[in-house]
Amino acid sequence: MKLLHLIRPILAGIPEVEKPTQKVPLQEKITWTVCALLVYVVCSNLPLYGIQRAQTSDPFYWMRVILASNRGTLMELGVSPLMTTGMVMQLLAGAKILDVDLKSREDRVLFTAAQKVVGLLVTFVQASLYVVSGMYGDVASIGAGNAILIVAQLTFAGFILLMLDELLQKGYGLGSGISLFIASHISETIVWKAFSPTTINTGRGTEFEGAVLAFFHLMVVRSNKLQAIREALYRQNLPNLTNLAATLLIFALCIYMQGWRVMLAVKSQRARGAEQKYPIKLFYTSNMPIILQTAFVSNLYFMSQMFYNQAPNSPFVKLFGDWAPSTLETGANAVPVGGLAYYVSPPATFTAMLSDPFHALFYLMFTLTACAIFARTWTEVSGSSVRDVARQFRESQIVMKGHRETATAKILGRYIPIAAALGGICIGLLTVVADYMGAIGSGTGILLTVTIIFEFQEAFMKENASQYMAMMGKQGMMM
C-alpha cells in the first residue's frame, strides 16, 4: 500500500477546481489572471480583525520579499505555506520517499489532493504559531475568541490562495498563482519606493519617500540645485536615484542573461528527417536556487532572533546572531550586527561594505556557493537531471543528431550539470551585485520578478501562437 493511498477516504471532501472541458480562449485566460491578482491585492490590504499592533520586531521581515506577504493583513502568511508544501512534496517525490507514478491518473489526483491537505495543515499550524508567539499581542490580552478568529482568518486566506493558484494552473489562467503574487508584491514595492507620495521629516526638512518625487521636490525647494541633485542621488536611509538606477541596471542584466542558452541538435526516430533544437538555458533551474537560499537564510534569521529574545547574553546564541535596533528605514525593527546571521546578510549600505570588507566577501562566497549547491541539488530532485532528460528522450524516441542513442546521456552530461551550477552562480552573483549597489526590492526580489515575468511572457506567446494556429486551421478547412 502506497503512502498516498491514505488520502483516499477524504478525497471526495477536498475542494477542487475542475479542468475546463474545452480550450479556454486567451482573452478569457487574461481576465481570470487579472481577477486572481485583484483578489490577492485586496486581501493584502485588508487588516486582520482582533489583533493588537505589536511593538516587537518583525522576525519575518526578511522573508516577505519572496513570500508576497504583508504584515497585519489577510496576506500575513503570503504564499509561505503553499511554497513550503510544494517544495517539500516535490523533494519527497524526487527522493522516492513518496512513491508517485506521474503516468498514473490516480497517483496524480492523490498527489495533488495530498498537497492541498498538507498546505492547509501548514497554513493552520503557521497561523497558530503566529498567534501563540505574540505576533498580534499577548493571547491573554486579545482573548481566546479573537485568537481563534485570527487563526480562522489566516487559514481561510491561505485556502483562497490555494484555490486561486489551482484555478490558474488548471488552464483558466496564465502561469502559476504563486509566481503571479510574488511578482506583483515585488513590483509594487519597487514602484512604491520610486513614486511614494508619503512625506518624512529627515532633519533636513520634509522629503518625499519616493525617489523620483523626492528629486523634483528637492529641485524646487533647494536654492542650490547641485546640492539638490546630490541629495536626490545619494540621500541616506531613504530610496534615492542611485538605488533606482541600480534596479534598472540589474533588470537589464537579468533580461539579457535570460537569453543565454546552448542549442543542441536533436532528431526524431519516428519521423525521418524531422530535426529540431533542444535548448539548455544558462538559468537551467530558473529562480529556484535563490528561493532556496533566501528561505534558508530567512529561517536562520527567525531562529536566531527567537533564541536571542530568550537569552540575549548567551555566547552560544550570539554565535548564530547578535541583534540590535535598526537605524535604517527598512521596515524591520531589529537587524543582525554580529554572528552567523550578520555574515550571511548583505551589507546595509555601500559605506558598510567598505568598513567591513570581510563581511562583504563572506556574503559573496556564501551566496555563490549556496546557489550553486542548491541548483545542482534541485536538478536531481525535480526531474530535470541528466538521467531524467535522457529517459524522456528515450521514451519520445529522440536522439542527438549524428550520435547513437546510447550517447545521449553522455552528451547531456557535458551541458546540464555545468548549466545548473554556473547558472546558480550567476544568479547568486547578480543578487550580490544588486545588494551591493542598493537596488530597490533587493537582488533576490529583482531576480524573482524578472524570471517570473519571463515565464508569463513565454506562456502568453505560446497561447497566442496556439490560438493563431487554430484560427488558421479553421480558415483552411473553410477554403
Secondary structure in CASP SS format (residue, H / E / C, confidence):
PFRMAT SS
TARGET T0000
AUTHOR 0000-0000-0000
METHOD secondary structure of the structure
MODEL  1
M C 1.00
K C 1.00
L H 1.00
L H 1.00
H H 1.00
L H 1.00
I H 1.00
R H 1.00
P H 1.00
I H 1.00
L H 1.00
A H 1.00
G H 1.00
I C 1.00
P C 1.00
E C 1.00
V C 1.00
E C 1.00
K C 1.00
P C 1.00
T C 1.00
Q C 1.00
K C 1.00
V C 1.00
P C 1.00
L H 1.00
Q H 1.00
E H 1.00
K H 1.00
I H 1.00
T H 1.00
W H 1.00
T H 1.00
V H 1.00
C H 1.00
A H 1.00
L H 1.00
L H 1.00
V H 1.00
Y H 1.00
V H 1.00
V H 1.00
C H 1.00
S C 1.00
N C 1.00
L C 1.00
P E 1.00
L C 1.00
Y C 1.00
G C 1.00
I C 1.00
Q C 1.00
R C 1.00
A C 1.00
Q C 1.00
T C 1.00
S C 1.00
D C 1.00
P C 1.00
F C 1.00
Y H 1.00
W H 1.00
M H 1.00
R H 1.00
V H 1.00
I H 1.00
L H 1.00
A C 1.00
S C 1.00
N C 1.00
R C 1.00
G C 1.00
T E 1.00
L C 1.00
M C 1.00
E C 1.00
L C 1.00
G C 1.00
V C 1.00
S H 1.00
P H 1.00
L H 1.00
M H 1.00
T H 1.00
T H 1.00
G H 1.00
M H 1.00
V H 1.00
M H 1.00
Q H 1.00
L H 1.00
L H 1.00
A H 1.00
G H 1.00
A C 1.00
K C 1.00
I C 1.00
L C 1.00
D C 1.00
V C 1.00
D C 1.00
L C 1.00
K C 1.00
S C 1.00
R H 1.00
E H 1.00
D H 1.00
R H 1.00
V H 1.00
L H 1.00
F H 1.00
T H 1.00
A H 1.00
A H 1.00
Q H 1.00
K H 1.00
V H 1.00
V H 1.00
G H 1.00
L H 1.00
L H 1.00
V H 1.00
T H 1.00
F H 1.00
V H 1.00
Q H 1.00
A H 1.00
S H 1.00
L H 1.00
Y H 1.00
V H 1.00
V H 1.00
S C 1.00
G C 1.00
M C 1.00
Y C 1.00
G C 1.00
D C 1.00
V H 1.00
A H 1.00
S H 1.00
I H 1.00
G C 1.00
A H 1.00
G H 1.00
N H 1.00
A H 1.00
I H 1.00
L H 1.00
I H 1.00
V H 1.00
A H 1.00
Q H 1.00
L H 1.00
T H 1.00
F H 1.00
A H 1.00
G H 1.00
F H 1.00
I H 1.00
L H 1.00
L H 1.00
M H 1.00
L H 1.00
D H 1.00
E H 1.00
L H 1.00
L H 1.00
Q H 1.00
K H 1.00
G H 1.00
Y H 1.00
G C 1.00
L C 1.00
G C 1.00
S C 1.00
G H 1.00
I H 1.00
S H 1.00
L H 1.00
F H 1.00
I H 1.00
A H 1.00
S H 1.00
H H 1.00
I H 1.00
S H 1.00
E H 1.00
T H 1.00
I H 1.00
V H 1.00
W H 1.00
K H 1.00
A H 1.00
F H 1.00
S C 1.00
P C 1.00
T C 1.00
T E 1.00
I E 1.00
N E 1.00
T C 1.00
G C 1.00
R C 1.00
G C 1.00
T E 1.00
E E 1.00
F E 1.00
E C 1.00
G C 1.00
A H 1.00
V H 1.00
L H 1.00
A H 1.00
F H 1.00
F H 1.00
H H 1.00
L H 1.00
M H 1.00
V H 1.00
V H 1.00
R C 1.00
S C 1.00
N C 1.00
K H 1.00
L H 1.00
Q H 1.00
A H 1.00
I H 1.00
R H 1.00
E H 1.00
A H 1.00
L H 1.00
Y H 1.00
R C 1.00
Q C 1.00
N C 1.00
L C 1.00
P C 1.00
N C 1.00
L H 1.00
T H 1.00
N H 1.00
L H 1.00
A H 1.00
A H 1.00
T H 1.00
L H 1.00
L H 1.00
I H 1.00
F H 1.00
A H 1.00
L H 1.00
C H 1.00
I H 1.00
Y H 1.00
M H 1.00
Q H 1.00
G C 1.00
W C 1.00
R E 1.00
V E 1.00
M E 1.00
L E 1.00
A E 1.00
V E 1.00
K E 1.00
S E 1.00
Q C 1.00
R C 1.00
A C 1.00
R C 1.00
G C 1.00
A C 1.00
E E 1.00
Q E 1.00
K E 1.00
Y E 1.00
P E 1.00
I E 1.00
K E 1.00
L C 1.00
F C 1.00
Y C 1.00
T C 1.00
S C 1.00
N C 1.00
M H 1.00
P H 1.00
I H 1.00
I H 1.00
L H 1.00
Q H 1.00
T H 1.00
A H 1.00
F H 1.00
V H 1.00
S H 1.00
N H 1.00
L H 1.00
Y H 1.00
F H 1.00
M H 1.00
S H 1.00
Q H 1.00
M H 1.00
F H 1.00
Y H 1.00
N H 1.00
Q H 1.00
A C 1.00
P C 1.00
N C 1.00
S C 1.00
P H 1.00
F H 1.00
V H 1.00
K H 1.00
L H 1.00
F H 1.00
G C 1.00
D E 1.00
W E 1.00
A E 1.00
P E 1.00
S C 1.00
T C 1.00
L C 1.00
E C 1.00
T C 1.00
G C 1.00
A C 1.00
N C 1.00
A E 1.00
V E 1.00
P E 1.00
V E 1.00
G E 1.00
G H 1.00
L H 1.00
A H 1.00
Y H 1.00
Y H 1.00
V C 1.00
S C 1.00
P C 1.00
P C 1.00
A C 1.00
T C 1.00
F H 1.00
T H 1.00
A H 1.00
M H 1.00
L H 1.00
S H 1.00
D C 1.00
P H 1.00
F H 1.00
H H 1.00
A H 1.00
L H 1.00
F H 1.00
Y H 1.00
L H 1.00
M H 1.00
F H 1.00
T H 1.00
L H 1.00
T H 1.00
A H 1.00
C H 1.00
A H 1.00
I H 1.00
F H 1.00
A H 1.00
R H 1.00
T H 1.00
W H 1.00
T H 1.00
E H 1.00
V H 1.00
S C 1.00
G C 1.00
S C 1.00
S C 1.00
V H 1.00
R H 1.00
D H 1.00
V H 1.00
A H 1.00
R H 1.00
Q H 1.00
F H 1.00
R H 1.00
E H 1.00
S C 1.00
Q C 1.00
I E 1.00
V E 1.00
M E 1.00
K C 1.00
G C 1.00
H C 1.00
R C 1.00
E H 1.00
T H 1.00
A H 1.00
T H 1.00
A H 1.00
K H 1.00
I H 1.00
L H 1.00
G H 1.00
R H 1.00
Y H 1.00
I H 1.00
P H 1.00
I H 1.00
A H 1.00
A H 1.00
A H 1.00
L H 1.00
G H 1.00
G H 1.00
I H 1.00
C H 1.00
I H 1.00
G H 1.00
L H 1.00
L H 1.00
T H 1.00
V H 1.00
V H 1.00
A H 1.00
D H 1.00
Y H 1.00
M H 1.00
G C 1.00
A C 1.00
I C 1.00
G C 1.00
S H 1.00
G H 1.00
T H 1.00
G H 1.00
I H 1.00
L H 1.00
L H 1.00
T H 1.00
V H 1.00
T H 1.00
I H 1.00
I H 1.00
F H 1.00
E H 1.00
F H 1.00
Q H 1.00
E H 1.00
A H 1.00
F H 1.00
M H 1.00
K H 1.00
E H 1.00
N H 1.00
A H 1.00
S H 1.00
Q H 1.00
Y H 1.00
M H 1.00
A H 1.00
M H 1.00
M H 1.00
G H 1.00
K H 1.00
Q H 1.00
G H 1.00
M H 1.00
M H 1.00
M C 1.00
END
